Amino acid sequence: MGRPRSGFGWGGVFCVVGHDQLRRREIAALHTDRRDGDWLTITGNGGATRLVPVHPILVPYLDLKVTGWYLPGRLERHRSADFVGKRISLRLGPDDAGHQLRLRYVTATYAATRDLRAVQELLGHADVSTTQTYVGVDED
């Protein structure tokens, strides 16, 4: 991916998707006031918030923006989730959308940790059964 040239941009978006497992809506709504050092406070489904560690690859992209939305909109406060999803699909191809990157993250994280509860918290799932579906784990 290389070093970022200017602004958060799409390189930053792909880092967030690939390394920090965020949903496209969560990426669209990233704001500088939600970052505290190496952590992002993410508001997920149902308004629940969670802390997500910032992957070291993402830090240079986040550092480029001092205040405001990381992906500011032209008419709205920030870009829409659909806009982010379309951009990801354009870059990756129609068969490899952002959700597939999220699934890859889940698979790799679970394989490395074998900690279903930690993966659940990172993803912001209210119910562990959703996480079990992602990683292919049967209920005990």
C-alpha positions, 0 to 999 in steps of 0.5 A: 500500500505504501506511504499515504500521499495526502489525506486519509483517502482510499488507502486508509479505507482499505487499511481500516477494512483489512486490519480493523474489521469495521463495517462500511458504515463505521468506516464512513463515520470515522471522526478524529474525535473518536481516536485516542492514540492507538484506539478508535471508539466505534459506534456499531449496530444499535448504537453500542460503542466499542474500543478497537485497536488501531493497526500500526499500518493505519496510523500514518493514514489517521495521522494525516487528518487532525480534525473532522471526518476522515471521509468528509462528504460533499453534501453531508457531514461524511460519506455514506456507507453505500459510497464506501461500499461501492468504492471498495467493490470498484477497487477489489472487484464485485466478488471481493467486497468489504464484507469478505475482508471483514470475514477474512479478518475474523477467520485470521483473528480467531485462528490466531487467538481461539478466543471467540469472546474477544473476536465478538467484542472486536466485531461489535456483535451483541450475540456470540452466535453471530460471531460463531457463524462468522468463524464456523464454530458450533455451540458447545 
